[in-house]
Amino acid sequence: MLKTLYPDKMKNTLCELNKVETWVIPAYALTKKGLLFGFFPSGNCSIQDWAIIPFKNITPYLEKKYSLNAMN
């Protein structure tokens, strides 16, 4: 989803933002704008303050699409 929202920034190869491994254990926070994602920086990388997924983009994933049944 970040690649769709921020295609140019996600092409950054210096901090390896374009690699799945960078985002395996993300740091995250709720903001007024949405869900902020980051990673634990190393080397020349700093915490990403732009990687926000707006709440309107997250809402479809919050819909109940299954039910849980208690085991008897």
N, C-alpha and C positions, 0 to 999 in steps of 0.2 A: 504494500500500500504506500510506503514511503517513496518507492521508485516512481509511482504514478503521480504523487503529489509534488515531489521535488526531484524531477529527473536529472537536472544538471548537478545538483549537490550530491546526489547518490552516485555519481560517476567518479567521485573523489577516490583516487587510488593511493594517495599519500597515507591516509588513515584507514585504508581498506574498507571504506563504507559500502562498497559494492560487493563485499563478500558476506555470505550468510554467517560465517563463523564469527564475525564481528558482533552480530546481533543475537547470538545464541542465548546469552544471559544479559538481557538489557537492564539498564537503569530506567526507571519511569516515574512520572509524577503527574498528578491531575492539575490542570491549570484552568483558567477561565475560558481559554480557547479550545481545549481538548486534552488529549493524552499526549504528554511529551515523552519521547523516547530518547535514550542516549545509551552510551556504553561507557565502560570504565576506561578512560583514556590512558595512553602510554606514549612515550616518546614525544613527537611534535604535535600530537593530537590534543584537542581540548574538548570539553563536554559540548555536545551539540545542543544549542538552544533554539534551533529552527525546526527540529524534527517533531512537529506537532500534528497529530491526526485529529482533525476536528470531530466533535461529538456527532455531527450529522453523518459522518462516514462510519462511525462505530455502531450507531443505533441498529442497523439491520442485523448485526451479529448478536444483538441482545434479545432478539425474538425467541420465544420458546418454540422449539421445533421437535421436541421429544418429551416423553414423560418417563418418570422414574417409577418403577414398581418395587414394592417391598418384597423381599424374599420370604416365603412361608416355610 
